[in-house]
């Protein structure tokens, strides 16, 4: 049963007003501006989350950042600038290696610089999840050896993610 439908005796007008506000989905004319703003913000976030979860592209980003999370965003933006760029480039897949580097006309490797497997291209999935040569580094910073599904890293600390990226040597500070 919806708790707001329960009829309870009201003891004063203030209690009645609070009950009215809880039952009303739209802000009333005398709703304080901050409450209106909060409702607008929540509605916007709900719609944005819905669009993000239905987005057909951005596969890597949606695995690593599946929810709009203001706390995680605050931590990301609080990283030192060079670490912020590293984290964002990996999370968005806009890295200076592999296909993205090729599209930008930048130097790139034909195969993985870490495991030297000629069948393996340098991709974000290979870096963060599957390169065997980076298993021990991954275990040290990301608490796992191999991740075939990058969504397993969606809750990893951003500091640990940056430490892993730096340790891999795939994104040299000189490239930033
Ligand atoms: Zn590799």
Backbone and ligand atoms as CSV (ligand in chain L), in Angstrom:
chain,resi,resn,atom,element,x,y,z
A,1,UNK,N,N,0.855,-1.196,0.000
A,1,UNK,CA,C,0.000,0.000,0.000
A,1,UNK,C,C,0.893,1.249,0.000
A,2,UNK,N,N,0.486,2.212,-0.771
A,2,UNK,CA,C,1.217,3.477,-0.806
A,2,UNK,C,C,1.063,4.175,0.542
A,3,UNK,N,N,2.167,4.434,1.249
A,3,UNK,CA,C,2.054,5.046,2.586
A,3,UNK,C,C,1.385,6.406,2.567
A,4,UNK,N,N,1.428,7.100,1.437
A,4,UNK,CA,C,0.817,8.439,1.403
A,4,UNK,C,C,-0.706,8.361,1.353
A,5,UNK,N,N,-1.236,7.152,1.082
A,5,UNK,CA,C,-2.695,7.043,1.015
A,5,UNK,C,C,-3.307,6.723,2.379
A,6,UNK,N,N,-2.446,6.445,3.336
A,6,UNK,CA,C,-2.957,6.124,4.669
A,6,UNK,C,C,-3.562,7.386,5.290
A,7,UNK,N,N,-4.774,7.256,5.789
A,7,UNK,CA,C,-5.428,8.401,6.419
A,7,UNK,C,C,-5.046,8.445,7.888
A,8,UNK,N,N,-4.391,9.514,8.268
A,8,UNK,CA,C,-4.010,9.666,9.675
A,8,UNK,C,C,-4.545,10.992,10.164
A,9,UNK,N,N,-4.974,11.037,11.393
A,9,UNK,CA,C,-5.484,12.315,11.919
A,9,UNK,C,C,-4.363,13.339,11.989
A,10,UNK,N,N,-4.656,14.568,11.564
A,10,UNK,CA,C,-3.647,15.623,11.589
A,10,UNK,C,C,-3.784,16.410,12.871
A,11,UNK,N,N,-2.666,16.721,13.454
A,11,UNK,CA,C,-2.733,17.428,14.731
A,11,UNK,C,C,-2.574,18.929,14.565
A,12,UNK,N,N,-2.021,19.389,13.464
A,12,UNK,CA,C,-1.910,20.837,13.256
A,12,UNK,C,C,-1.768,21.147,11.766
A,13,UNK,N,N,-1.877,22.417,11.427
A,13,UNK,CA,C,-1.859,22.815,10.023
A,13,UNK,C,C,-0.515,22.544,9.378
A,14,UNK,N,N,0.596,22.602,10.140
A,14,UNK,CA,C,1.936,22.365,9.592
A,14,UNK,C,C,2.072,20.916,9.111
A,15,UNK,N,N,1.526,20.018,9.912
A,15,UNK,CA,C,1.554,18.599,9.545
A,15,UNK,C,C,0.745,18.369,8.263
A,16,UNK,N,N,-0.404,19.068,8.190
A,16,UNK,CA,C,-1.235,18.957,6.996
A,16,UNK,C,C,-0.512,19.454,5.767
A,17,UNK,N,N,0.184,20.562,5.915
A,17,UNK,CA,C,0.935,21.118,4.784
A,17,UNK,C,C,2.030,20.149,4.320
A,18,UNK,N,N,2.725,19.544,5.279
A,18,UNK,CA,C,3.785,18.600,4.925
A,18,UNK,C,C,3.222,17.382,4.199
A,19,UNK,N,N,2.070,16.908,4.657
A,19,UNK,CA,C,1.434,15.777,3.996
A,19,UNK,C,C,1.030,16.151,2.581
A,20,UNK,N,N,0.472,17.370,2.431
A,20,UNK,CA,C,0.082,17.846,1.108
A,20,UNK,C,C,1.296,17.878,0.175
A,21,UNK,N,N,2.424,18.378,0.669
A,21,UNK,CA,C,3.629,18.468,-0.159
A,21,UNK,C,C,4.122,17.078,-0.572
A,22,UNK,N,N,4.045,16.124,0.340
A,22,UNK,CA,C,4.487,14.758,0.002
A,22,UNK,C,C,3.606,14.152,-1.074
A,23,UNK,N,N,2.314,14.483,-1.041
A,23,UNK,CA,C,1.375,13.870,-1.983
A,23,UNK,C,C,1.376,14.574,-3.334
A,24,UNK,N,N,1.860,15.759,-3.383
A,24,UNK,CA,C,1.818,16.551,-4.612
A,24,UNK,C,C,3.067,16.295,-5.436
A,25,UNK,N,N,2.871,15.882,-6.689
A,25,UNK,CA,C,4.043,15.595,-7.521
A,25,UNK,C,C,4.622,16.876,-8.116
A,26,UNK,N,N,3.798,17.890,-8.292
A,26,UNK,CA,C,4.297,19.148,-8.843
A,26,UNK,C,C,4.524,20.141,-7.706
A,27,UNK,N,N,5.538,20.990,-7.861
A,27,UNK,CA,C,5.755,21.969,-6.801
A,27,UNK,C,C,4.574,22.918,-6.700
A,28,UNK,N,N,4.189,23.230,-5.502
A,28,UNK,CA,C,3.102,24.185,-5.335
A,28,UNK,C,C,3.650,25.592,-5.536
A,29,UNK,N,N,2.745,26.552,-5.665
A,29,UNK,CA,C,3.150,27.924,-5.956
A,29,UNK,C,C,4.052,28.491,-4.865
A,30,UNK,N,N,3.861,28.044,-3.640
A,30,UNK,CA,C,4.682,28.586,-2.554
A,30,UNK,C,C,5.848,27.671,-2.199
A,31,UNK,N,N,6.141,26.724,-3.074
A,31,UNK,CA,C,7.260,25.808,-2.832
A,31,UNK,C,C,8.562,26.606,-2.827
A,32,UNK,N,N,9.388,26.431,-1.828
A,32,UNK,CA,C,10.648,27.174,-1.819
A,32,UNK,C,C,11.462,26.875,-3.076
A,33,UNK,N,N,12.170,27.869,-3.537
A,33,UNK,CA,C,12.930,27.741,-4.782
A,33,UNK,C,C,13.911,26.576,-4.743
A,34,UNK,N,N,14.558,26.358,-3.587
A,34,UNK,CA,C,15.539,25.267,-3.511
A,34,UNK,C,C,14.869,23.907,-3.695
A,35,UNK,N,N,13.641,23.754,-3.189
A,35,UNK,CA,C,12.927,22.486,-3.360
A,35,UNK,C,C,12.547,22.287,-4.825
A,36,UNK,N,N,12.113,23.376,-5.477
A,36,UNK,CA,C,11.784,23.290,-6.907
A,36,UNK,C,C,13.021,22.911,-7.702
A,37,UNK,N,N,14.112,23.555,-7.361
A,37,UNK,CA,C,15.358,23.290,-8.083
A,37,UNK,C,C,15.767,21.833,-7.907
A,38,UNK,N,N,15.642,21.293,-6.692
A,38,UNK,CA,C,16.012,19.903,-6.411
A,38,UNK,C,C,15.146,18.935,-7.217
A,39,UNK,N,N,13.847,19.246,-7.313
A,39,UNK,CA,C,12.963,18.382,-8.105
A,39,UNK,C,C,13.348,18.422,-9.576
A,40,UNK,N,N,13.654,19.599,-10.066
A,40,UNK,CA,C,14.086,19.741,-11.450
A,40,UNK,C,C,15.367,18.933,-11.684
A,41,UNK,N,N,16.308,19.051,-10.756
A,41,UNK,CA,C,17.591,18.350,-10.864
A,41,UNK,C,C,17.385,16.837,-10.892
A,42,UNK,N,N,16.545,16.324,-9.988
A,42,UNK,CA,C,16.289,14.883,-9.932
A,42,UNK,C,C,15.617,14.388,-11.210
A,43,UNK,N,N,14.684,15.192,-11.716
A,43,UNK,CA,C,14.000,14.814,-12.948
A,43,UNK,C,C,14.985,14.784,-14.117
A,44,UNK,N,N,15.838,15.792,-14.186
A,44,UNK,CA,C,16.849,15.851,-15.246
A,44,UNK,C,C,17.786,14.647,-15.166
A,45,UNK,N,N,18.260,14.322,-13.947
A,45,UNK,CA,C,19.185,13.193,-13.780
A,45,UNK,C,C,18.534,11.868,-14.171
A,46,UNK,N,N,17.271,11.730,-13.821
A,46,UNK,CA,C,16.554,10.495,-14.166
A,46,UNK,C,C,16.462,10.342,-15.686
A,47,UNK,N,N,16.121,11.425,-16.375
A,47,UNK,CA,C,16.032,11.359,-17.843
A,47,UNK,C,C,17.393,11.137,-18.479
A,48,UNK,N,N,18.413,11.801,-17.938
A,48,UNK,CA,C,19.768,11.641,-18.498
A,48,UNK,C,C,20.253,10.207,-18.304
A,49,UNK,N,N,19.968,9.636,-17.123
A,49,UNK,CA,C,20.369,8.242,-16.861
A,49,UNK,C,C,19.670,7.293,-17.821
A,50,UNK,N,N,18.408,7.554,-18.076
A,50,UNK,CA,C,17.644,6.711,-18.993
A,50,UNK,C,C,18.253,6.774,-20.397
A,51,UNK,N,N,18.579,7.975,-20.836
A,51,UNK,CA,C,19.194,8.127,-22.167
A,51,UNK,C,C,20.549,7.448,-22.224
A,52,UNK,N,N,21.345,7.595,-21.148
A,52,UNK,CA,C,22.685,6.996,-21.120
A,52,UNK,C,C,22.596,5.469,-21.197
A,53,UNK,N,N,21.641,4.885,-20.470
A,53,UNK,CA,C,21.542,3.422,-20.462
A,53,UNK,C,C,21.039,2.890,-21.799
A,54,UNK,N,N,20.364,3.722,-22.595
A,54,UNK,CA,C,19.851,3.278,-23.893
A,54,UNK,C,C,20.764,3.674,-25.048
A,55,UNK,N,N,21.849,4.372,-24.738
A,55,UNK,CA,C,22.764,4.852,-25.776
A,55,UNK,C,C,23.383,3.660,-26.520
A,56,UNK,N,N,23.227,3.614,-27.854
A,56,UNK,CA,C,23.749,2.457,-28.588
A,56,UNK,C,C,25.270,2.503,-28.812
A,57,UNK,N,N,25.882,3.657,-28.647
A,57,UNK,CA,C,27.337,3.768,-28.856
A,57,UNK,C,C,28.032,3.885,-27.495
A,58,UNK,N,N,29.271,4.312,-27.497
A,58,UNK,CA,C,30.023,4.543,-26.252
A,58,UNK,C,C,30.107,3.282,-25.391
A,59,UNK,N,N,30.385,2.150,-26.009
A,59,UNK,CA,C,30.362,0.875,-25.283
A,59,UNK,C,C,31.331,0.873,-24.099
A,60,UNK,N,N,32.584,1.276,-24.335
A,60,UNK,CA,C,33.592,1.269,-23.259
A,60,UNK,C,C,33.162,2.211,-22.129
A,61,UNK,N,N,32.729,3.398,-22.491
A,61,UNK,CA,C,32.327,4.383,-21.468
A,61,UNK,C,C,31.170,3.870,-20.636
A,62,UNK,N,N,30.207,3.221,-21.287
A,62,UNK,CA,C,29.041,2.743,-20.524
A,62,UNK,C,C,29.416,1.566,-19.624
A,63,UNK,N,N,30.444,0.785,-20.017
A,63,UNK,CA,C,30.920,-0.287,-19.131
A,63,UNK,C,C,31.624,0.309,-17.907
A,64,UNK,N,N,32.494,1.279,-18.151
A,64,UNK,CA,C,33.300,1.829,-17.056
A,64,UNK,C,C,32.550,2.863,-16.224
A,65,UNK,N,N,31.529,3.466,-16.805
A,65,UNK,CA,C,30.775,4.533,-16.117
A,65,UNK,C,C,29.287,4.316,-16.393
A,66,UNK,N,N,28.705,3.231,-15.830
A,66,UNK,CA,C,27.326,2.875,-16.193
A,66,UNK,C,C,26.247,3.800,-15.630
A,67,UNK,N,N,26.568,4.478,-14.521
A,67,UNK,CA,C,25.563,5.330,-13.887
A,67,UNK,C,C,26.080,6.758,-13.793
A,68,UNK,N,N,25.181,7.709,-13.870
A,68,UNK,CA,C,25.557,9.094,-13.609
A,68,UNK,C,C,25.726,9.212,-12.108
A,69,UNK,N,N,26.950,9.399,-11.694
A,69,UNK,CA,C,27.277,9.331,-10.265
A,69,UNK,C,C,28.011,10.624,-9.890
A,70,UNK,N,N,27.301,11.512,-9.204
A,70,UNK,CA,C,27.891,12.823,-8.917
A,70,UNK,C,C,29.112,12.695,-7.999
A,71,UNK,N,N,29.100,11.739,-7.088
A,71,UNK,CA,C,30.237,11.570,-6.182
A,71,UNK,C,C,31.480,11.101,-6.954
A,72,UNK,N,N,31.274,10.145,-7.851
A,72,UNK,CA,C,32.399,9.637,-8.653
A,72,UNK,C,C,32.908,10.737,-9.606
A,73,UNK,N,N,31.980,11.512,-10.130
A,73,UNK,CA,C,32.358,12.626,-11.007
A,73,UNK,C,C,33.193,13.646,-10.239
A,74,UNK,N,N,32.763,13.931,-8.992
A,74,UNK,CA,C,33.512,14.891,-8.163
A,74,UNK,C,C,34.940,14.393,-7.933
A,75,UNK,N,N,35.066,13.078,-7.671
A,75,UNK,CA,C,36.402,12.515,-7.468
A,75,UNK,C,C,37.232,12.594,-8.744
A,76,UNK,N,N,36.597,12.320,-9.872
A,76,UNK,CA,C,37.312,12.392,-11.158
A,76,UNK,C,C,37.846,13.806,-11.392
A,77,UNK,N,N,36.972,14.791,-11.186
A,77,UNK,CA,C,37.370,16.179,-11.438
A,77,UNK,C,C,38.379,16.684,-10.416
A,78,UNK,N,N,38.497,15.970,-9.297
A,78,UNK,CA,C,39.467,16.355,-8.280
A,78,UNK,C,C,40.857,15.786,-8.521
A,79,UNK,N,N,41.000,14.950,-9.547
A,79,UNK,CA,C,42.316,14.376,-9.838
A,79,UNK,C,C,43.242,15.456,-10.375
A,80,UNK,N,N,44.561,15.308,-10.160
A,80,UNK,CA,C,45.495,16.234,-10.811
A,80,UNK,C,C,45.256,16.199,-12.331
A,81,UNK,N,N,45.506,17.320,-12.958
A,81,UNK,CA,C,45.156,17.485,-14.368
A,81,UNK,C,C,45.664,16.342,-15.260
A,82,UNK,N,N,46.917,15.966,-15.085
A,82,UNK,CA,C,47.488,14.930,-15.962
A,82,UNK,C,C,46.825,13.576,-15.720
A,83,UNK,N,N,46.452,13.303,-14.463
A,83,UNK,CA,C,45.761,12.049,-14.154
A,83,UNK,C,C,44.323,12.089,-14.669
A,84,UNK,N,N,43.719,13.255,-14.574
A,84,UNK,CA,C,42.367,13.436,-15.102
A,84,UNK,C,C,42.339,13.120,-16.595
A,85,UNK,N,N,43.319,13.637,-17.323
A,85,UNK,CA,C,43.353,13.390,-18.770
A,85,UNK,C,C,43.559,11.918,-19.077
A,86,UNK,N,N,44.419,11.263,-18.294
A,86,UNK,CA,C,44.626,9.824,-18.495
A,86,UNK,C,C,43.321,9.055,-18.270
A,87,UNK,N,N,42.672,9.345,-17.132
A,87,UNK,CA,C,41.441,8.620,-16.797
A,87,UNK,C,C,40.365,8.869,-17.853
A,88,UNK,N,N,40.179,10.127,-18.239
A,88,UNK,CA,C,39.124,10.447,-19.203
A,88,UNK,C,C,39.429,9.826,-20.564
A,89,UNK,N,N,40.688,9.829,-20.966
A,89,UNK,CA,C,40.995,9.266,-22.287
A,89,UNK,C,C,40.708,7.767,-22.315
A,90,UNK,N,N,40.988,7.063,-21.224
A,90,UNK,CA,C,40.697,5.624,-21.196
A,90,UNK,C,C,39.192,5.386,-21.069
A,91,UNK,N,N,38.530,6.136,-20.202
A,91,UNK,CA,C,37.093,5.934,-19.996
A,91,UNK,C,C,36.303,6.232,-21.274
A,92,UNK,N,N,36.751,7.217,-22.032
A,92,UNK,CA,C,36.029,7.554,-23.262
A,92,UNK,C,C,36.549,6.787,-24.471
A,93,UNK,N,N,37.676,6.103,-24.324
A,93,UNK,CA,C,38.259,5.370,-25.453
A,93,UNK,C,C,39.039,6.261,-26.403
A,94,UNK,N,N,39.206,7.529,-26.051
A,94,UNK,CA,C,39.954,8.459,-26.896
A,94,UNK,C,C,41.417,8.484,-26.456
A,95,UNK,N,N,42.093,7.378,-26.746
A,95,UNK,CA,C,43.475,7.204,-26.290
A,95,UNK,C,C,44.450,7.395,-27.442
A,96,UNK,N,N,45.677,7.709,-27.054
A,96,UNK,CA,C,46.707,7.906,-28.087
A,96,UNK,C,C,47.396,6.586,-28.405
A,97,UNK,N,N,46.605,5.540,-28.561
A,97,UNK,CA,C,47.117,4.261,-29.045
A,97,UNK,C,C,46.013,3.577,-29.856
A,98,UNK,N,N,46.424,2.531,-30.564
A,98,UNK,CA,C,45.457,1.732,-31.321
A,98,UNK,C,C,44.722,2.514,-32.386
A,99,UNK,N,N,43.477,2.101,-32.590
A,99,UNK,CA,C,42.643,2.673,-33.649
A,99,UNK,C,C,42.472,4.175,-33.556
A,100,UNK,N,N,42.319,4.666,-32.338
A,100,UNK,CA,C,42.084,6.105,-32.178
A,100,UNK,C,C,43.315,6.891,-32.639
A,101,UNK,N,N,44.505,6.414,-32.264
A,101,UNK,CA,C,45.732,7.085,-32.719
A,101,UNK,C,C,45.836,7.026,-34.243
A,102,UNK,N,N,45.490,5.878,-34.820
A,102,UNK,CA,C,45.547,5.727,-36.285
A,102,UNK,C,C,44.616,6.731,-36.949
A,103,UNK,N,N,43.402,6.874,-36.424
A,103,UNK,CA,C,42.434,7.823,-36.997
A,103,UNK,C,C,42.931,9.259,-36.909
A,104,UNK,N,N,43.681,9.553,-35.843
A,104,UNK,CA,C,44.195,10.922,-35.663
A,104,UNK,C,C,45.497,11.158,-36.427
A,105,UNK,N,N,45.990,10.120,-37.073
A,105,UNK,CA,C,47.253,10.262,-37.796
A,105,UNK,C,C,48.466,10.271,-36.883
A,106,UNK,N,N,48.305,9.723,-35.684
A,106,UNK,CA,C,49.415,9.663,-34.722
A,106,UNK,C,C,50.132,8.321,-34.865
A,107,UNK,N,N,51.372,8.248,-34.391
A,107,UNK,CA,C,52.072,6.955,-34.429
A,107,UNK,C,C,51.309,5.925,-33.580
A,108,UNK,N,N,51.302,4.698,-34.021
A,108,UNK,CA,C,50.629,3.637,-33.268
A,108,UNK,C,C,51.360,2.322,-33.507
A,109,UNK,N,N,51.120,1.374,-32.624
A,109,UNK,CA,C,51.736,0.050,-32.758
A,109,UNK,C,C,50.782,-0.890,-33.490
A,110,UNK,N,N,51.355,-1.776,-34.297
A,110,UNK,CA,C,50.518,-2.750,-35.004
A,110,UNK,C,C,49.998,-3.837,-34.070
A,111,UNK,N,N,50.713,-4.051,-32.981
A,111,UNK,CA,C,50.262,-5.049,-32.011
A,111,UNK,C,C,50.681,-4.609,-30.610
A,112,UNK,N,N,50.248,-5.362,-29.621
A,112,UNK,CA,C,50.407,-4.952,-28.216
A,112,UNK,C,C,51.872,-4.806,-27.818
A,113,UNK,N,N,52.180,-3.645,-27.256
A,113,UNK,CA,C,53.552,-3.359,-26.827
A,113,UNK,C,C,53.945,-4.131,-25.565
A,114,UNK,N,N,52.944,-4.636,-24.825
A,114,UNK,CA,C,53.246,-5.297,-23.554
A,114,UNK,C,C,53.441,-6.801,-23.707
A,115,UNK,N,N,52.494,-7.470,-24.361
A,115,UNK,CA,C,52.610,-8.930,-24.491
A,115,UNK,C,C,53.257,-9.334,-25.815
A,116,UNK,N,N,53.398,-8.379,-26.752
A,116,UNK,CA,C,54.026,-8.607,-28.060
A,116,UNK,C,C,53.312,-9.683,-28.870
A,117,UNK,N,N,52.053,-9.921,-28.541
A,117,UNK,CA,C,51.263,-10.874,-29.328
A,117,UNK,C,C,50.821,-10.163,-30.606
A,118,UNK,N,N,51.252,-10.691,-31.750
A,118,UNK,CA,C,50.959,-10.015,-33.016
A,118,UNK,C,C,49.485,-10.075,-33.398
A,119,UNK,N,N,48.727,-10.887,-32.670
A,119,UNK,CA,C,47.280,-10.972,-32.934
A,119,UNK,C,C,46.500,-9.944,-32.112
A,120,UNK,N,N,47.164,-9.306,-31.178
A,120,UNK,CA,C,46.460,-8.413,-30.264
A,120,UNK,C,C,46.682,-6.940,-30.606
A,121,UNK,N,N,45.599,-6.251,-30.925
A,121,UNK,CA,C,45.667,-4.803,-31.141
A,121,UNK,C,C,45.668,-4.105,-29.786
A,122,UNK,N,N,46.165,-2.903,-29.777
A,122,UNK,CA,C,46.109,-2.121,-28.538
A,122,UNK,C,C,44.736,-1.454,-28.431
A,123,UNK,N,N,43.938,-1.965,-27.526
A,123,UNK,CA,C,42.602,-1.415,-27.284
A,123,UNK,C,C,42.450,-1.183,-25.783
A,124,UNK,N,N,41.415,-0.444,-25.414
A,124,UNK,CA,C,41.161,-0.210,-23.987
A,124,UNK,C,C,40.824,-1.532,-23.298
A,125,UNK,N,N,40.069,-2.393,-23.974
A,125,UNK,CA,C,39.742,-3.701,-23.380
A,125,UNK,C,C,41.012,-4.514,-23.145
A,126,UNK,N,N,41.924,-4.493,-24.119
A,126,UNK,CA,C,43.154,-5.265,-23.953
A,126,UNK,C,C,44.004,-4.685,-22.821
A,127,UNK,N,N,44.089,-3.356,-22.759
A,127,UNK,CA,C,44.859,-2.710,-21.695
A,127,UNK,C,C,44.275,-3.013,-20.314
A,128,UNK,N,N,43.011,-2.689,-20.129
A,128,UNK,CA,C,42.415,-2.799,-18.795
A,128,UNK,C,C,42.010,-4.225,-18.424
A,129,UNK,N,N,41.727,-5.036,-19.450
A,129,UNK,CA,C,41.140,-6.328,-19.115
A,129,UNK,C,C,41.882,-7.587,-19.470
A,130,UNK,N,N,42.499,-7.649,-20.640
A,130,UNK,CA,C,42.896,-8.985,-21.116
A,130,UNK,C,C,44.374,-9.189,-21.416
A,131,UNK,N,N,45.187,-8.148,-21.417
A,131,UNK,CA,C,46.600,-8.357,-21.750
A,131,UNK,C,C,47.272,-9.188,-20.641
A,132,UNK,N,N,47.813,-10.332,-21.039
A,132,UNK,CA,C,48.430,-11.245,-20.056
A,132,UNK,C,C,49.679,-10.628,-19.424
A,133,UNK,N,N,50.377,-9.811,-20.171
A,133,UNK,CA,C,51.610,-9.218,-19.641
A,133,UNK,C,C,51.326,-8.206,-18.529
A,134,UNK,N,N,50.089,-7.738,-18.440
A,134,UNK,CA,C,49.736,-6.741,-17.421
A,134,UNK,C,C,48.957,-7.343,-16.254
A,135,UNK,N,N,48.904,-8.663,-16.210
A,135,UNK,CA,C,48.119,-9.327,-15.158
A,135,UNK,C,C,48.572,-8.962,-13.747
A,136,UNK,N,N,49.876,-8.990,-13.506
A,136,UNK,CA,C,50.335,-8.722,-12.139
A,136,UNK,C,C,50.095,-7.252,-11.759
A,137,UNK,N,N,50.272,-6.364,-12.722
A,137,UNK,CA,C,49.994,-4.941,-12.472
A,137,UNK,C,C,48.504,-4.749,-12.181
A,138,UNK,N,N,47.683,-5.467,-12.944
A,138,UNK,CA,C,46.229,-5.399,-12.748
A,138,UNK,C,C,45.861,-5.942,-11.369
A,139,UNK,N,N,46.485,-7.039,-10.981
A,139,UNK,CA,C,46.196,-7.629,-9.663
A,139,UNK,C,C,46.599,-6.654,-8.560
A,140,UNK,N,N,47.698,-5.951,-8.784
A,140,UNK,CA,C,48.186,-5.012,-7.766
A,140,UNK,C,C,47.253,-3.818,-7.575
A,141,UNK,N,N,46.812,-3.247,-8.686
A,141,UNK,CA,C,46.022,-2.017,-8.575
A,141,UNK,C,C,44.512,-2.226,-8.710
A,142,UNK,N,N,44.103,-3.210,-9.495
A,142,UNK,CA,C,42.675,-3.352,-9.796
A,142,UNK,C,C,42.045,-4.579,-9.146
A,143,UNK,N,N,42.822,-5.278,-8.345
A,143,UNK,CA,C,42.321,-6.451,-7.604
A,143,UNK,C,C,41.745,-7.526,-8.522
A,144,UNK,N,N,42.422,-7.778,-9.614
A,144,UNK,CA,C,41.992,-8.867,-10.498
A,144,UNK,C,C,43.010,-9.053,-11.591
A,145,UNK,N,N,43.153,-10.274,-12.086
A,145,UNK,CA,C,44.152,-10.529,-13.129
A,145,UNK,C,C,43.643,-10.219,-14.516
A,146,UNK,N,N,42.487,-10.773,-14.845
A,146,UNK,CA,C,41.900,-10.613,-16.178
A,146,UNK,C,C,40.445,-10.188,-16.013
A,147,UNK,N,N,40.036,-9.191,-16.827
A,147,UNK,CA,C,38.636,-8.757,-16.832
A,147,UNK,C,C,38.124,-8.846,-18.273
A,148,UNK,N,N,37.318,-9.846,-18.561
A,148,UNK,CA,C,36.770,-9.927,-19.925
A,148,UNK,C,C,35.591,-8.978,-20.079
A,149,UNK,N,N,35.027,-8.560,-18.956
A,149,UNK,CA,C,33.914,-7.610,-18.978
A,149,UNK,C,C,34.349,-6.352,-18.214
A,150,UNK,N,N,34.496,-5.248,-18.937
A,150,UNK,CA,C,35.011,-4.037,-18.295
A,150,UNK,C,C,34.050,-3.435,-17.277
A,151,UNK,N,N,32.802,-3.845,-17.294
A,151,UNK,CA,C,31.875,-3.303,-16.279
A,151,UNK,C,C,32.289,-3.758,-14.876
A,152,UNK,N,N,33.136,-4.781,-14.793
A,152,UNK,CA,C,33.665,-5.193,-13.478
A,152,UNK,C,C,34.539,-4.091,-12.880
A,153,UNK,N,N,34.988,-3.164,-13.714
A,153,UNK,CA,C,35.843,-2.076,-13.232
A,153,UNK,C,C,35.058,-0.791,-12.969
A,154,UNK,N,N,33.736,-0.864,-13.050
A,154,UNK,CA,C,32.938,0.365,-12.917
A,154,UNK,C,C,32.969,0.940,-11.506
A,155,UNK,N,N,33.386,0.137,-10.521
A,155,UNK,CA,C,33.418,0.655,-9.150
A,155,UNK,C,C,34.840,0.773,-8.607
A,156,UNK,N,N,35.825,0.493,-9.462
A,156,UNK,CA,C,37.205,0.569,-8.994
A,156,UNK,C,C,37.564,2.031,-8.696
A,157,UNK,N,N,38.436,2.229,-7.720
A,157,UNK,CA,C,38.785,3.614,-7.392
A,157,UNK,C,C,39.537,4.259,-8.564
A,158,UNK,N,N,39.260,5.545,-8.758
A,158,UNK,CA,C,39.882,6.239,-9.893
A,158,UNK,C,C,41.384,6.373,-9.695
A,159,UNK,N,N,41.806,6.504,-8.446
A,159,UNK,CA,C,43.247,6.565,-8.164
A,159,UNK,C,C,43.935,5.272,-8.576
A,160,UNK,N,N,43.283,4.129,-8.279
A,160,UNK,CA,C,43.845,2.831,-8.653
A,160,UNK,C,C,43.879,2.683,-10.172
A,161,UNK,N,N,42.824,3.154,-10.819
A,161,UNK,CA,C,42.776,3.076,-12.289
A,161,UNK,C,C,43.931,3.871,-12.902
A,162,UNK,N,N,44.140,5.077,-12.393
A,162,UNK,CA,C,45.232,5.918,-12.912
A,162,UNK,C,C,46.586,5.274,-12.608
A,163,UNK,N,N,46.733,4.713,-11.427
A,163,UNK,CA,C,48.011,4.059,-11.091
A,163,UNK,C,C,48.284,2.905,-12.051
A,164,UNK,N,N,47.249,2.149,-12.372
A,164,UNK,CA,C,47.424,1.048,-13.319
A,164,UNK,C,C,47.829,1.586,-14.699
A,165,UNK,N,N,47.135,2.607,-15.165
A,165,UNK,CA,C,47.425,3.171,-16.490
A,165,UNK,C,C,48.874,3.682,-16.532
A,166,UNK,N,N,49.258,4.388,-15.480
A,166,UNK,CA,C,50.632,4.913,-15.428
A,166,UNK,C,C,51.641,3.768,-15.428
A,167,UNK,N,N,51.350,2.732,-14.641
A,167,UNK,CA,C,52.255,1.596,-14.554
A,167,UNK,C,C,52.409,0.852,-15.866
A,168,UNK,N,N,51.343,0.861,-16.665
A,168,UNK,CA,C,51.390,0.147,-17.953
A,168,UNK,C,C,52.336,0.839,-18.938
A,169,UNK,N,N,52.466,2.151,-18.793
A,169,UNK,CA,C,53.299,2.910,-19.729
A,169,UNK,C,C,52.633,3.163,-21.084
A,170,UNK,N,N,51.360,2.825,-21.202
A,170,UNK,CA,C,50.680,3.009,-22.489
A,170,UNK,C,C,50.338,4.475,-22.767
A,171,UNK,N,N,50.140,5.233,-21.718
A,171,UNK,CA,C,49.840,6.661,-21.896
A,171,UNK,C,C,50.939,7.460,-21.239
A,172,UNK,N,N,51.931,7.777,-22.005
A,172,UNK,CA,C,53.062,8.521,-21.460
A,172,UNK,C,C,52.653,9.966,-21.232
A,173,UNK,N,N,53.092,10.565,-20.112
A,173,UNK,CA,C,52.769,11.974,-19.867
A,173,UNK,C,C,53.174,12.879,-21.026
A,174,UNK,N,N,54.212,12.494,-21.766
A,174,UNK,CA,C,54.653,13.326,-22.894
A,174,UNK,C,C,53.571,13.467,-23.944
A,175,UNK,N,N,52.642,12.498,-23.995
A,175,UNK,CA,C,51.555,12.553,-24.980
A,175,UNK,C,C,50.457,13.529,-24.591
A,176,UNK,N,N,50.548,14.046,-23.355
A,176,UNK,CA,C,49.526,14.983,-22.917
A,176,UNK,C,C,50.056,16.381,-22.988
L,1,ZN,ZN,ZN,48.981,-7.387,-24.652
